[in-house]
Amino acid sequence: MSLVRGYFANLDKATIWRASGIDVNGDSSYSIIGVVDCTHTTNTALQTDSKGREFRPAFAIYTKSPLAQEGDYILIGESTAVEPPTEARQVRRIATAAAMIGTPDYDIFVS
């Protein structure tokens, strides 16, 4: 998150899951990729995903961590669940923004 966002927002945690394969029943299996520091907002503008489809994000997460990828599931808060809970949302778009100082910011939009 940018220097400005960092000073004016409370720091939260978010847990990220990624599909890791298909189990013997044909269901997707998941792995926790990690827990990242972040801030988030529900006031988001219309976005376009990598396939050119427009969507209105449920919320946006701002982080310094490059862990998330499109298609991952993310939940605001820390979790040790093996599978993403029903409250977890799918990552639809990740935008990289230049930071004033240090590493870039990652804006993660979920539906």
Contact map, one row per residue, 1 for C-alpha under 8 A:
111111000000000000000000000000000000011000000000000000000000011100000000000000000000000000000000001000011100000
111111000000000000000000000000000000000000000000000000000000000000000000000000000000000000000000001110001000000
111111100000000000000000000000000000000000000000000000000000000000000000000000000000000000000000001110000000000
111111110000000000000000000000000000000000000000000000000000000000000000000000000000000000000000000000000000000
111111111000000000000000000000000000000000000000000000000000000000000000000000000000000000000000000000000000000
111111111110000000000000000000000000000000000000000000000000000000000000000000000000000000000000000000000000000
001111111000000000000000000000000000000000000000000000000000000000000000000000000000000000000000000000000000000
000111111100000000000000000000000000000000000000000000000000000000000000000000000000000000000000000000000000000
000011111110000000000000000000000000001000000000000000000000000000000000000000000000000000000000000000000000000
000001011111000000000000000000000000001000000000000000000000000000000000000000000000000000000000000000000000000
000001001111100000000000000000000000111000000000000000000000000000000000000000000000000000000000000000000000000
000000000111110000000000000000000000111100000000000000000000000000000000000110000000000000000000000000000000000
000000000011111000000000000000000011111000000000000000000000000000000000000111000000000000000000000000000000000
000000000001111100000000000000000011110000000000000000000000000000000000011111000000000000000000000000000000000
000000000000111110000000000000011111000000000000000000000000000000000000011111100000000000000000000000000000000
000000000000011111000000000000011111000000000000000000000000000000110001111000000000000000000000000000000000000
000000000000001111100000000001111100000000000000000000000000000000000001110000000011000000000000000000000000000
000000000000000111110000000001111000000000000000000000000000000000000011100000000000000000000000000000000000000
000000000000000011111000000111100000000000000000000000000000000000000001000000000000000000000000000000000000000
000000000000000001111100000111100000000000000000000000000000000000000000000000000000000000000000000000000000000
000000000000000000111110000111000000000000000000000000000000000000000000000000000000000000000000000000000000000
000000000000000000011111111110000000000000000000000000000000000000000000000000000000000000000000000000000000000
000000000000000000001111111110000000000000000000000000000000000000000000000000000000000000000000000000000000000
000000000000000000000111111000000000000000000000000000000000000000000000000000000000000000000000000000000000000
000000000000000000000111111000000000000000000000000000000000000000000000000000000000000000000000000000000000000
000000000000000000000111111100000000000000000000000000000000000000000000000000000000000000000000000000000000000
000000000000000000000111111110000000000000000000000000000000000000000000000000000000000000000000000000000000000
000000000000000000111110011111000000000000000000000000000000000000000000000000000000000000000000000000000000000
000000000000000000111110001111100000000000000000000000000000000000000000000000000010000000000000000000000000000
000000000000000011111000000111110000000000000000000000000000000000000000000000000111000000000000000000000000000
000000000000000011110000000011111000000000000000000000000000000000000000000000000110000000000000000000000000000
000000000000001111000000000001111100000000000000000000000000000000000000000000010110000000000000000000000000000
000000000000001111000000000000111110000000000000000000000000000000100000000000000000000000000000000000000000000
000000000000001110000000000000011111000000000000000000000000000000100000000000000000000000000000000000000000000
000000000000111100000000000000001111100000000000000000000000000000000000000001000000000000000000000000000000000
000000000000111100000000000000000111110000000000000000000000001010000000000000000000000000000000000000000000000
000000000011110000000000000000000011111000000000000000000000001110000000000000000000000000000000000000000000000
100000000011110000000000000000000001111100000000000000000000111100000000000000000000000000000000000000000000000
100000001111100000000000000000000000111110000000000000000000111000000000000000000000000000000000000000000000000
000000000001000000000000000000000000011111000000000000000011110000000000000000000000000000000000000000000000000
000000000000000000000000000000000000001111110000000000000011100000000000000000000000000000000000000000000000000
000000000000000000000000000000000000000111110000000000001111000000000000000000000000000000000000000000000000000
000000000000000000000000000000000000000011111000000000000011000000000000000000000000000000000000000000000000000
000000000000000000000000000000000000000011111100000000011111000000000000000000000000000000000000000000000000000
000000000000000000000000000000000000000000111110000000011000000000000000000000000000000000000000000000000000000
000000000000000000000000000000000000000000011111000001111000000000000000000000000000000000000000000000000000000
000000000000000000000000000000000000000000001111100001111000000000000000000000000000000000001000000000000000000
000000000000000000000000000000000000000000000111111111100000000000000000000000000000000000001000000000000000000
000000000000000000000000000000000000000000000011111111100000000000000000000000000000000000011000000000000000000
000000000000000000000000000000000000000000000001111110000000000000000000000000000000000000011000000000000000000
000000000000000000000000000000000000000000000001111110000000000000000000000000000000000000000000000000000000000
000000000000000000000000000000000000000000000001111111000000000000000000000000000000000000000000000000000000000
000000000000000000000000000000000000000000000001111111100000000000000000000000000000000000000000000000000000000
000000000000000000000000000000000000000000000111100111110000000000000000000000000000000000000000000000000000000
000000000000000000000000000000000000000000000111100011111000000000000000000000000000000000000000000000000000001
000000000000000000000000000000000000000000011110000001111100000000000000000000000000000000000000000000000000001
000000000000000000000000000000000000000001011110000000111111000000000000000000000000000000000000000000000000111
000000000000000000000000000000000000000001010000000000011111000000000000000000000000000000000000000000000000111
000000000000000000000000000000000000000111110000000000001111100000000000000000000000000000000000000000000000111
000000000000000000000000000000000000000111110000000000001111110000000000000000000000000000000000000000000011110
000000000000000000000000000000000000011110000000000000000011111000000000000000000000000000000000000000000011100
100000000000000000000000000000000000011100000000000000000001111100000000000000000000000000000000000000001111000
100000000000000000000000000000000001111000000000000000000000111110000000000000000000000000000000000000001111000
100000000000000000000000000000000000110000000000000000000000011111000000000000000000000000000000000000111100000
000000000000000000000000000000000001100000000000000000000000001111110000000000000000000000000000000000001100000
000000000000000000000000000000000000000000000000000000000000000111110000000000000000000000000000000000000100000
000000000000000100000000000000001100000000000000000000000000000011111000000000000000000000000000000000000000000
000000000000000100000000000000000000000000000000000000000000000011111101000000000000000000100000000000000001000
000000000000000000000000000000000000000000000000000000000000000000111111000000000000000000100100000000000000000
000000000000000000000000000000000000000000000000000000000000000000011111000000000000000001111100000000000000000
000000000000000001000000000000000000000000000000000000000000000000001111100000000000000001110000000000000000000
000000000000000111100000000000000000000000000000000000000000000000011111110000000000000001100000000000000000000
000000000000000111000000000000000000000000000000000000000000000000000011111000000001000111100000000000000000000
000000000000011110000000000000000000000000000000000000000000000000000001111100000001000111100000000000000000000
000000000000011100000000000000000000000000000000000000000000000000000000111111000001001110000000000000000000000
000000000001111000000000000000000000000000000000000000000000000000000000011111000000000100000000000000000000000
000000000001111000000000000000000000000000000000000000000000000000000000001111100000000000000000000000000000000
000000000000111000000000000000000010000000000000000000000000000000000000001111110000000000000000000000000000000
000000000000001000000000000000000000000000000000000000000000000000000000000011111000000000000000000000000000000
000000000000000000000000000000010000000000000000000000000000000000000000000001111100000000000000000000000000000
000000000000000000000000000000000000000000000000000000000000000000000000000000111111100000000000000000000000000
000000000000000000000000000001110000000000000000000000000000000000000000000000011111000000000000000000000000000
000000000000000010000000000011110000000000000000000000000000000000000000000000001111100000000000000000000000000
000000000000000010000000000001000000000000000000000000000000000000000000111000001111111100000000000000000000000
000000000000000000000000000000000000000000000000000000000000000000000000000000001011111100000000000000000000000
000000000000000000000000000000000000000000000000000000000000000000000000000000000001111110000000000000000000000
000000000000000000000000000000000000000000000000000000000000000000000000001000000001111110000000000000000000000
000000000000000000000000000000000000000000000000000000000000000000000000111100000001111111000000000000000000000
000000000000000000000000000000000000000000000000000000000000000000000000111000000000011111100000000000000000011
000000000000000000000000000000000000000000000000000000000000000000000111110000000000000111110000000000000000011
000000000000000000000000000000000000000000000000000000000000000000011111110000000000000011111100000000000001111
000000000000000000000000000000000000000000000000110000000000000000000110000000000000000001111100000000000001111
000000000000000000000000000000000000000000000011110000000000000000000100000000000000000000111110000000000001110
000000000000000000000000000000000000000000000000000000000000000000001100000000000000000000111111000000000111100
000000000000000000000000000000000000000000000000000000000000000000000000000000000000000000001111100000000111000
000000000000000000000000000000000000000000000000000000000000000000000000000000000000000000000111110000011110000
000000000000000000000000000000000000000000000000000000000000000000000000000000000000000000000011111000011110000
000000000000000000000000000000000000000000000000000000000000000000000000000000000000000000000001111100111000000
111000000000000000000000000000000000000000000000000000000000000000000000000000000000000000000000111111111000000
011000000000000000000000000000000000000000000000000000000000000000000000000000000000000000000000011111000000000
011000000000000000000000000000000000000000000000000000000000000000000000000000000000000000000000001111100000000
000000000000000000000000000000000000000000000000000000000000000000000000000000000000000000000000001111110000000
000000000000000000000000000000000000000000000000000000000000000100000000000000000000000000000000011011111000000
100000000000000000000000000000000000000000000000000000000000000100000000000000000000000000000001111001111100000
110000000000000000000000000000000000000000000000000000000000011110000000000000000000000000000001111000111110000
100000000000000000000000000000000000000000000000000000000000011111000000000000000000000000000111100000011111000
000000000000000000000000000000000000000000000000000000000001111000000000000000000000000000000111100000001111100
000000000000000000000000000000000000000000000000000000000001111000010000000000000000000000111110000000000111110
000000000000000000000000000000000000000000000000000000001111100000000000000000000000000000111100000000000011111
000000000000000000000000000000000000000000000000000000001111000000000000000000000000000011111000000000000001111
000000000000000000000000000000000000000000000000000000111110000000000000000000000000000011110000000000000000111
